[in-house]
């Protein structure tokens, strides 16, 4: 018996790095086993016409435009993936939702809390538009293994947890300035807007919402080369370390999150660690197959010892693939899994599998960033609602 597979037509708005990554992932769709949706990329928009030529190699792309509004009235388009500057999120996301299109939006879901609130309001008023926020790093199989470990209750009483996204893309002080280094485009939250949802996706999905935040923020490189040959002010935070207190089962545990554009030695590292009285788990994309599990074991000879054991995660994540389980996953595989989860949830068949960040989760991060900025300014811990 042949299963029914629905075709979903997708348009990309923003043909830069992530737009091309999404396009490439869609071409690998047959790697997924028994997915209920068959997506095809049919349209691309970018304000720079020169960017659109890259998509000529994808035969299903039949429309290339420089104004996203041209796509909103196209009844053949079902889903828009939008990757543009943060200051453009509010207008493009709201317009897309009000047009009845489903939306996979890039973080931070608006440049600030008011922009995120406007997107949430549009989504609530237009329930026919399925909306989620992009965050691919937690879809690594090792990350999923760590999430499932925590969900199993194996930690027991939680002692502490940490999640981080680290790279050194701004270590070169002569790297030219771009929009992510300017608050008017990136937002006052700086690196938190840029990298934060990658870090907060898993804690928020586990229900770890901090009661209060203490933030240590760094503006390390304050000037960069400008297009005109001079120097221009960099007024965004480069690094942010946030310490939060989370209450669960009537007791508190510390949750630390790190978002760093300048972390020497790192390229694109996502890390998660959680420790409890009964067990612990940690994973880093530096070693994409390795998940470490903590336990206290009886050692032959009579002693009882603390042990960190290594387990290979293999290739399987949220949706099964044809890739053998002994192979390791990478960044492009995580993007494919994120898309698989997005379209499966849109179809109503994701079940209890891990899904993309919800609009409410994305909007909640802005309250966290706002508290972190105030905490940094005052040198005090700030309630999340503060």
N, C-alpha and C positions, 0 to 999 in steps of 0.2 A: 504494500500500500504506500503510495507516494504522499509524503507529508506536504501540507500547504506551507509555502514560504512566501511571505509578503515582500514585495519590492519597495524600498524606501529611497526616495531621491534626495540627495544631500547637496547643499551648496556651502561653499567656504567663503567667508568674508575675512580677508586678511591673508595674503598669499606669502607671508614670510615663513620663518622656520617652522612654527607649529602648524601652519596651514599646510605646508608641504609634508610634514610628518603625518598629519591626519590623512592626506591624500594617499600617501604611500601605504599606510596601514589598511585602508579600504581595499587596496589592490591585493592584500594578503588574506582577504576574508575567507577563501576556501580552506584556510588552515583551521578554522573553527568547525567543530563537529556538531551537526544537527541544530544549528542556530535557526530560530524561526523567521529571521529577517535576512533579506539579501539587499544590502545597500549599494547604491551606485552614485558616484560623484558626477553631477550633471552641470554644475555651474560654479563659477569662481568670480569673486569681486576683489579688486584692489585699486586704490586710488592711483597707483603707479602702473600704467599700461605695460611697461617693460617687464614687470613681475609676472604678468599673466602668461607669457610665452612658455614658461616652465611646464604649464599644465597642458600644453599641446600634445604631450606624449601619453595622455590618458584619453583613450578614444571615447569614453562616455561623456566627457565634458563638451557640451554643445553651446553653452553660453559663457561669455567672458565680458564682464562689465566693470565700470569704474565707480558706479553709484549703487550702493546696497539697496536703495529704494526700488531699483529696477527688478530686484528679485522678490520683493515682498508681495507683489501682485501676481506672481507666477504660480498658478494653481498646481503646476506639476512638481513644485518643490515642497517637500515635506519637512525637512530639518535644515536648520542653519547652524553651522559651527562658526563662531565669531571670535577672532583673535586680533584685537586692535588695542590701541593705547587706553589706559585706564580712564582718562577723562572723556573718552567716547562711549564708554560702556552704557551709561544710563540711557542715552538717546537711542542707540542701536538696539539694545536689549529690549527696551520698552516697545519700540516700534515693531520689532520682530514678534514679540508676544501678542501685541494687539492685532497683528496681521494673521494670527492663528497658527503660526508656524511653531514647530517644536524647536527648542534652543539648547544647544550644548555651548555654554558660555565659558570664556576664560576667566580665571581669577583676576582681581579680587571681587568680582561681581559689583562693580561700581567703584569709583575713586574714593568714596567715603561712605559713612553710614547713611546719609540722606539719599545718596544715589542708590545704595543697596535697598533701602526701604521703598523707593519708587519702583524698583524692579519687582520686589516682593508683592507690592500692591497690584501691579499689572498682572502678575502670575495668578494672584487670587481672583482677579476679575475676569480672567480668561483661562478657565480650567482646561479648555481644549488644547492649550499649548503646554506640552510636557517640557519642563525646564530643569536642567541640572548644570552643575559647575564642574569644569575640567580639573582633574587632579589624578595624574596617572601613576605616580610613584607607589602608592599603596597597593597597586595591582601586581607588583612583583610577587611571584609565588612565595618567596621567603617572608615578605610582609604579610601575606594572607595567612601563612602558617603561624606567624606571631599573633595575629588578630584572633585566629581560631583557638590558639593556646589560652589567651586571656579569657575569651568567651567561655571556655570550658570550665572555668573556675579553678584551674590548676594552681594559680598564684596563691590561693588562700587569701589571708588578709594582706592587702596591698601595702607595701612599704614605700615605694616611690616609682616614678616613671619618667621617661625622657623621650622626646622625639626631636629630630633635627634634619635640616636640609642645608647642606654646606657646599660651597664651591669658591673658587678663587678667580672668578672671571674679571674682577676689578682690581686684582693685585698689581697689574701694570698701571702705574700712575700716569703713563703717557697714552693710555687708551682714550680715544676721543669721546667726548660727552655724547650721550644720547638721551632719549626721553625718559628712560628709567632712572636717570640720575638728576631729574628736575621735578620738583614737587608739583609744579603746575600741571604736569602731565601724569606723573606716577602717583601723586598723593602724598599727604603729610606723613603717612605711615611708612613710606619708603620701601625698604627691603621686606617689611612685613606684608605690604600689599603685593609685592612681587613674588615672594616665596612662601608666604604664611599658610595658605590653604593646604599646600603639600604637607605641612607639619601638623596642622590642626585637624585634618580630615579624619584620621584614625582616632585620636583622643575624643573628639566630639561624637563620632559614631559609637564609641564605647561608653558614651554617657559621662565622660570626664569633663564637666564644665566647671572651670575654676570659680570659686567664690570671690577671690581677690587676686590681683596681679601686681608683681613688682617687676619693673623693666629696666634693663641696662642697655642703652642704645648708643651706637657709635657712628659718628660722621667722620670717617678716617681720612678719606681723600676729598678735600674741600674744593679743589679746582681741577679741571681737565681741559685738554685742547679743544678749542671751539672751531666750527666750520670756517670761520673767517681768518683763522691762523692765530688768533689770540688765545686767551684763557677765559673759561667761563665757570661761574660758581656751581658746584655740586651741592645741592641743598636737601638731599635725601639721606636717610639713615642707611649706612652700608651693612651694619651688623646689628642684630637684636637678640638678646637673651632674656627670656621671660620666665619668671618663677611664679607659679600659681599654686594655690591650695585647693584641693578637691575633697569634697566630703562624700563618703560612701559608707553605708552601714554604720552611720553615727560616729565615724572617726575620720580624721583628716590624713591626706598623704600629699607630698609635694610632687608637682608636675612641672618639669622644666622643658621648655621648647627653645630651639636655637634656629635662627634664620641668618645666614651669613653669605654675603657676596665676596668677602675677603677672609678666607680661611686657608692659609698657605698649605699646599699639598693636596687640596681637594679639587675635584672637577665637577662632580654632580652627584654628591653622596647623600642618600637618604638613610636615616638611622632611627631605630626604635628599640627601646629597652623598658621592660617592666619587671619589677622584683616584688616578691611577696614572701610571707613566712613559709609557705609550702613549696614554692617553686619560682622560676624566673625564665624569661625569654628575651633574646635580643637578636636583631638582624640589621645588617648594613649592606647596601648595594655595592660596597667595595668588594664583597665576596658574595656574588649573587646566588650561589647555591647553598651557602652555609647559614643554617639557623642554629643558634646556640640555646641550650636548655639547661637550667640550673636545677639541681636536686641534691638531697642529702641521702647517701646510700650506705648500706652495710657492705664493708669491704671484707673479703675473706681474710680470716686471721683475727677478727674480733673488733676492729675499729669502725667508727661511723664517721664518714667524711663528706665534706662539701665538694661537689663535682659540677663543672660545666662540661656538657657533652655537645658534640657537633653532629648535626643531622643535615644531609643533603636534601634541599627542597625540590630539586628537579625542575620541570618546565611547566607544570600544570597550575593554573591560577583559578579565576572565577569561572571561566567557561572552558570546557575541555577542547583540546586541540589535537591535530594529527601528530604533533611533535612528540617524540619519544620521551617518557618521563625522566630519563637519565640525562637529558640535555639541560643546560642552563638557559635562563631567560635574560633578556636585555631591555633597554629603554623602548625600542620599537615594539617589542612583545607586550610591554605594559600598556602602551597606547592602544594596541589592538584589543587587549582585554578591557580597557576602559570603554572603548566604543561598543564592544560586545555587551557589556553591562548596561550601558546607556540605552541601546536599542532593545535589549531584552526587557528592561524595566518599562520602557515606553510601550512595549507590546503586552505588558502585564504578565510576563512569564519569568521574571528574575527570581521570584520566590524569596528565600532567606539568604541568597547569595549577597556578597558585599557589593554595594552600588556606588554610583558617583555621588559627589557631594550635593546635598539638597540646597535649594535656595535659602532655607532658614539656617542651615549650617554655615553657608557662605556669608550670610548677613551677620551672623553671630560673631564671626571673626573680627568684624569692624568694631564691635563693642570691646573685644579683647585688645585690639590695637590702640583704641582710644584710651583705655585704662592704662596700657603700657606706657604711652606717651606722657600721660599725666603723672604716672608713678616716677618716670625718669625725671620729669621737671621738678617734682616735689621731694623726691628721695624717700617716698613712703609707699607702702602697699595700698593699692586703690581697689575698692570694690568694683566688680564687673559692671555694675550699673552706674558707676561714678563717672 
